[in-house]
């Protein structure tokens, strides 16, 4: 078996990234680490997030990974450079790929970002988008309720539509033509976000899934990619919460039957 791709997140939301990578590179072996004992990272100091990220990376390095994917927007915003300086393997975050796809998709240069309050306040998406297009106008909107809605499986219907309406109105007033989903939970609400945004704007809008964008970015790296049959997925968690199976299967898009799931200490 070839070397696996390592993926970590503060919790289970990053399984949307694992799901997208599996879709793009089905033969790759994946090791996913969810730091469920210390979720969320968004309320922690930058120094603490960097320390946590290093711990997660070191744990995944013990699996002889060939690539590290930081499937956490908070860690991608503050710890990416530290990880890149420490590791001698490629390190990919979720912010830069989402920003790049958002810039390419936008015709007007008016780009909205939906993210958690911590990610919005970090300014990470503005920096990444402006690195691609300095003339772009970025409108970032916190959307904290989307996280529990995704975890509870409330992704369609009246409640998520009301939340989407509330969060999208400032982006509609800014007349954006592209919206980047800046949290790994949000892809579960992609359809609702797209439909509500299109209704409010009165025209089509591009909604960029940063998980899909990240998976696409891996294909641009010069990696020794696997070929052949479906790769294995191993899930490591630092705590097994009561609703783990239900939440994890929603993010992964499949039942957990037969998957290798282990609780580990960092």
N, C-alpha and C positions, 0 to 999 in steps of 0.2 A: 504493500500500500504506500502511495506517495504521501508527502507531507501535507497536513491539513491547513486550511485557512482558519485562523483564530478570530473570533468576534466577541466583543464584550459590550455590555450596557449596564446601567445602574439597576435595571430590573428586567422585565420581560418584553418591553416595547421593541427592543432591538431584534426580537424574533421576526419582525416584519422585514428587517434587512437580511436576516438569514434566509427567509422565505424567498426574497427577491434574488439573492445570490444563487440559491438552489435552482430557481427558474432559469437564470441566465447561464449558469455553469453546473449543470446537473450531475456531472461526474466527480465534482470536487468533494473532498471530505471536509466537514465543518466541525469545529469545536466551539460551542457557544457558552459564554460565561455571563450569567445574570447575577449581579451583586444585590440580590433581593433582601439581604439583611440590612443594607445601608441605603436603600432607595428612599427618597429621591436625592440625586446629586445637586439638583438645581437650587436647593436652599443652603448648600454648603459654601464655605469660602473657596476661593480659587486654589489656595495652597492645599486645602484638604482634598479637593477634587483631583489635583495633580498626584497627591500621595495615593489616593484610592486607585487612580488610573494606572500608576506604576505597579501597584500590587496585582491588579487584574492582568496586566501585560506579563508580569513575571510568572504568574500562575499558568497562563496560556503558553508561554515559552517552554514550559516543562513538557508540553505535548509536541515539541519540535515543529512548531508552525512555520510556514514559509512566508506568511503575510498576516498582518494584524489589521482588522477593521474595527475602528472605534465607532460603534453603533449607538452612540450617546451624544446628543447635541451639546450638552453641557461640557462633557469631557473633550469633545472635538473643538469647542471654542477656547478652552483654556489649557489643555494638556497635550495637544498634538505635537507641538514643536519639541517639548521635553521628551516625549516618547520617541520622536524621530531621531533626536540626538543620542538617545540611550541605546536604541535597537539597531541591529545591522540587517534588519529585514524591512521591506516596505511597510509603511503605516498609512492607512487611508481613513479619513474621517467622513462624516456624513454631510458636513456643511458645504465644503468646496464643490463636490459633485452636484448637489442640489442647486447651488448658486450658478454654476456653469450652465446647467440645463435651462434654468430660469432665464438667464441672459439670452441664450440662443433662441428660446421660444418667444420672447417678448418683441413685438414690433414697435411699440411706443416707447419702450424703455421705462415704463411705469410698472414696477414690480411690487406685489404685496407679499408679505411673509406672515404666516400664522405660526406661532411658536409659544412655548411656555414663557411665563414672565421672566424667568432667569435668563433664558436664551435671548429674549428681546432686549433686556437691559444690558446684556454683554456686548451688543452691537456686532456680533460675529457674522451675521448674514449680510449686514451692510458692508462690512469690510470685504467679505468674499465676493459680493456682487460688484462692488466698485473696483476690485482687483481685475475683474473681467471687463467691466465697462464703467469707467469713471464718470460717464455722463448719465448713468442710470439713476432714476429716482426710486428710492426704496421706502416702502410704507410697512412698518412692522406692527403687528397687532397681537397682543397676548390673547391666548384662547385656553385658559386653564381648565375649563369644564370638559373640554374634549378628552382629557386624560381619563377621568373616572368613567365617562360615557363609553370610551373604548374598552376599558377594563370590565365594565358590566355587560358589554355586548349591546348597548343601546346605540346602534349606529345608523338606524333608519327610523322614520316616524316623527311624531310631533315634537318630542323633547329635543332630539339632536337638531331638528330643523330650526327650532326656536333659538337654540344656542348659536347655530351657524348664522342665522339672521342677525343676531346681536353683534357677533364678532366681525361679520363681513361688511356691515354698513360703512364703517370708516374706510375700508378698502374700496368700496363701491363709490363713495364720495370722492376718493382720490382718482377714480377712473383707471384702475389698474387693468391690464389685459392678461396678466400672468400672476398666479398665486403659488408660492412655494410652501409646501408643508414642512415646517421646520421642527417636527417632533416625530419620533418613530411610532407613536400611538396613532397619529392622525391619518395614516393611510387607510385604517379601518373605516374612517368617515369620509373617504374620498368622494364617493358617489353623492352623499348628502351635501358636502361642501361645494362640489361642482354644480349641482343642480340649483342650489339656493343662490350661489353667486351669479349664475347665468340668468336666473329669473330677475334678480335685483338689478343687474347691469343692463338687461335687455339685449344682450348679445353673447356669443360664445366666449368662454374664458379658458385658458390653459391652466390646469392644476398640476403642478410638478410634485411627484412623489419622490422625496429624497432617498428613500430606500431603493427604489428602482434606479435612480440616478447613480447611487453608490455602486450597485451591482454592475451597471453599465461601465463605470469607470474602471472596474477591475479588468475588463477585457482589453483596456488600453495599456495595461502594465505588461512588461516582459517577464511573464511567469512561466514556469514549467507546469502548464495546465494538464489536468487529468483528462483522459479520454476513455470511453467505454461505458460500463454500467453505472447505475446510480450510486453516488457517493454516500458515505455514512454521515449521520448527524449525531453528535454527542452533546448533551446539555448539562452544564454544571451550574449549580445555584448555591449561594451562600446561606440560604434559608429556604425551607419548603413551606410557603404559606398555604393556608387552608384551601384557597381558591386557585391554587397553582395550575391544576390540570385544565380547568375551564378557561382561565385567562390565557395560558400558554397555547392551547389549541386554537383559540381565536386569532392570536397574533400570527401563529405559524400557518394557519389555514388548513389544518389537518388534525386528526386525532393523535394523541400521544402514544397510542398502542405500539409497542415494539421499539420505542425509542430508548436510548441509553441516557438515563437521567440520574445525576449523582449530586448529593449535597457535599460541598467542600468548605474548608476554612481557608481564609487568606491570611 
